[in-house]
Structures are given as structure tokens and as C-alpha cells.
Amino acid sequence: MPSFSVSFRTLPAPASGADIRVLDLAGELDAHTAPEFENALQSCLDEGHARLIVAGDDLRYVSSAGLGVFMAFLEPVRERGGDLKIAALSEEVFEVFDLLGFPLLFDLAPSVDEAVARFAPEAAGAAAGESSPTA
């Protein structure tokens, strides 16, 4: 079975507002590991976190099942007044997201710090479309 892990950390909001929960992904996100990612996102929502960043620094591979988890949680997160941003993807993983049009739906940031900054009120207008895999 592929190696995969999700770890959590909480960062202070860049301005007034709720803290930001970061989910650090490592390994391979596929049909076998997607349920673990799904459970992690659901636990964030259950705990009241709607400002989420998924950090892919150590994500080596993502399959359609993994991509489906991202899609499944985008609307529920936004319905709670938050957003699901994706940060720090490798070039290879970014290419998959880009090929499938994810930059049109998600805010893909080159780093976690940049994704955090995009939660600031003045950055609210800077969303999808300004994506790149690296800083």
C-alpha cells in the first residue's frame, strides 16, 4: 500500500478573522489513501475550521481519487465562509492540477506563506488565476 500521511498545524490569521488550518500532505494520494485525506478535511470542518490550506511540499503523486476529494470539499468549505487553498506543490503534481483546470477553481499558491497572505482582507480579490507551482 502506498505511503501517505496528513499532519495538521494551525497558523494565526494574517488579519482579523479565524485562524488557518494547514494540512501537510506527504507521499502518494490515491484511491487507497484518499479516505485518510477525506477524513482529515472532514475533521477540520467538524472542528469549525473553514480557512484551510493543503500544503503539498512532500506530496509525490495524486490520482483522480485524490483530486476528487479536493473537489468534494470545495463547496462545503466555501459554504462555511472559508476557502480551500492549495500550496507548495511540486512541479510534477502542479502539472496534474493545472492540466485538469484546478487553477480556475482553487487558489494555488507557491508557498504556505503566500497562501496565508491571500486570506488577508485586502487579498480577497486575488484568487484563482494567479497560480504557479514555485515562488
N, C-alpha and C positions, 0 to 999 in steps of 0.2 A: 504494500500500500504506500502511496506517495507520502512524503514528509510535508507536513503543513502545521503552522501554528498561528494563533492570533493572540496578541497581547494588547492590553489596554493602558492608556495613560490619559490624564486629564490636564489640560492646559488652561490657564486663565484667558478669559475673553480679552481681545485687544482694546475694547472699549466697554461701555456698559452693556450688559447682556449676560446670558448664560455662559458658563464655561464650555469648552470644546473638548469632546471626547475623541481621542485618536486611537484607531485600531491599526496596529502594526502587523502586517501580514508577512509571513516568511514561508518559502517553499513553493509547493505546487497546489494551485486552486483548481480542482477538477471535480468530477462527479462524486468521487469518494470523499473529498474534503469540503465540498460546498456546504453540506449541512452544518459543519462546525462554524463556518463563516456566517451562515444564516442565523444560527443560534446566538452568535456574538452580536450581530446587528439587532436582533430582536431584544436581547437583554439590555442593550443601550436604550432602546425605545421604552421598554418596560420600566427602566430606572429614570425616565424623564429626560434623557439626553436626545436632543434633536439637531444639535450642531455637531456634525460628525466629519472626521477626516479619515479616509482609509489611506494609510501610508504603505507604498509598495516597494520600499527600498530593497527588501530581501525576497520579493515575490519573483520567482523564476519562470512561472508558467501559469496561464489562466485558460481554462477551457470554456466552452459555451455554457456549461452548467454554472461555472463561477460567474460568468458575465450575467447570467440570468438572475443571480442573487442581487447583484448591483441594481439591475432593472426593477426587481420586485420591491426593493426598499426605497427607491427614489420618491415615489408619490407619498407613501406613508410618512416619510421624514419631512417632506415639504408641507404636508397637511398639518403637521405639528408646528409649523412656523420655522423650521430649520432648513438645513441643506446637507447634502452628502457630497463632500468634495473628495477628489482623488489626488494624491500627491506622490511625488518622488518615484515614479515608475521607471524601470529600466527602458532602454531604447526598444528592446525586443517586445516587451509587454505593452509599451505605449503604442507600438505599431499595430497591435491587435485591436486595442481600444480605438485608435484613430481610423483604421480600416472599417470598423463597424459603426462609425459615426458617434461614438460616445462623447467627443468634444462638443457636439451640438446639444447634448442633454445634461452633461455633467461639467462642473468646473474642474479641469485638470491643471494642477499647479506643479511647477518644477520642484518644489520643496514643501515640507510641512510648514515652515515659517511663512512662506508665501501664501499657502492655503489659509493659515490662521489670519494673516493680514487681510485676506479677502472677506473675512467675516466682519470686518470693521464697517460701520455705517457708511462711511464715505466711499468704501469699495463696493457697495451693494450693486452698483451698476456694472461693475466689471465681473462678468460671469463667464459662461461658456463662450468659446470662440477665441480666447486668448491663451490657448493651451500650447504647451511644449513639454517635451519629456525631460529636459535639463535646463538648469539655470543659465 
